[in-house]
């Protein structure tokens, strides 16, 4: 597969409550062969900032993350699976490459708190909150299927993300059915258990001279084209996967293990939490 799949060669598989079981069955069948999982989420923004004294900026960032994730609800999750060479899985129905977009029912803009600019951006990007409420996935049921899917609690799986503290926060909230831990060390203990190998591209960029900015900017610099709609989690996860592959080819030779396990903006300076 080319590193840059064309739009008509990719199928974004929309997952709702009615097809959740069958889509997870497909995922269980491919994860061994496609163990690199690029992930992105959409959520209602950041609505509160903590006050008080913090040891450092990372502690402040974690408390902000915890307070918001504990209060808010996940809207959408995108997963793109690939193998070591960047190949994507195809569906048995046709030869198009498959990525997954999970739509959740919990968030209700008529009842729940949200950052209005974030929700307006998602609306403009085509997210239908009414449809999510009526047909979306129950988060607790999703968590149960995720636990038995083979993609968490598996040190043969490699998670690829971009500036992903919030992404993992929402997944941990669903997996544990608990508020996030009080401390960063507790948070990273859960990350290391459920997602043993994590690459955060925003952290990797520190080791690539001249690279800066957000995911869209980085993709542009690396000449990676987007497939699908910006600010939808499926498309963003595919862009993350392709950007990681291009970054790895251009800037990293050999093993990348020493760069794993660090989430940008969290942890302490020596990367031990």
Protein Blocks (a to p, Z undefined) as FASTA:
>chain_A
ZZbdcfklpccddddfklmmmmmmmmmmmmmmmmcccdddddebjfbdcedddfblmlmm
mmmmmmmmmmmccfbdcdddddfkopacddfkbmcdcddddddfkbcfklmgcdfklmmm
mmmnopafklmmmmmccfklmmmmmmmnopgoiakbccddehjllmmmmmmmmmnopacd
fbfklmmmmmmmmmmbacdfklmmmmmghiacjfklmmmmnopacedjehiaklmmmmmm
mmmmmmmmmmpgcjfklmgoiaehiajfkopZZ
